[in-house]
Amino acid sequence: MSQEPSKQYWYNMKTGEVEFGFESPSANRVGPFPTEEEAGHALERLRENSARWAAEDAAENS
């Protein structure tokens, strides 16, 4: 069962801080994440996803 987004953790791209719930404007945050630790690794997750998607696109277009 998915948890309510307002009761999960978010990573604030502007401040670099982990937040609980909707503390900052949506344009500044990514998530939600189920734990504070996972939210703290948001940038790593975003980089991994971007690299994977770029590789998938390259494979489809070759």
N, C-alpha and C positions, 0 to 999 in steps of 0.2 A: 504494500500500500504506500502510495506516494505521500510524503509529508507536505503540509501547507508551506508554500514558499516564504511566507512572512515569518515562519518559525524555523528557518534554515539559515545557513551561513553564506555570506557573499564576500567576494573580493572587490575592494574599491580600487579601480584602476588609477584614480587621481591621487589618492593618498597612500596606496600600497598597504592599506590596513584591511584586516578581516573584520567584518561586521556581522551582527546577528539581526536578522529581519531587514526591514526596509528603512535603514538609517539614512541612506544617501539617495540622490536622484538615480533613476534607472540607467541613465546614460553613462554613469560613472562606475557601475558595478557589473560583475559577471557572476553567474551562478544560476541556481542555488547549488550548494554543496551540503551533504548531510552532516559533515563534521567540520569543526574549526580547522583541524589539521589539513583536510582536503582543500578547503578554501585557501589556506596559506600556500598551497602548491598550485594555485590557479594558473599562474604564468607558465609554469612547466607544462601543465596539461594543454594550454592553448598552443604552445610551441609544438608539442608532440602532435596534436591534431592537425595543425597547419602543415607540418612536414608530411604527415601521412596523406592528407588530401592532395598536396602537391604531387606526391609520388603516384597516387591513384590517377590524377588527371594526366600526368605524363605518360603513364602506361596506357591509358585509353586513347591518347592522341598520337601514339607512335605506331 
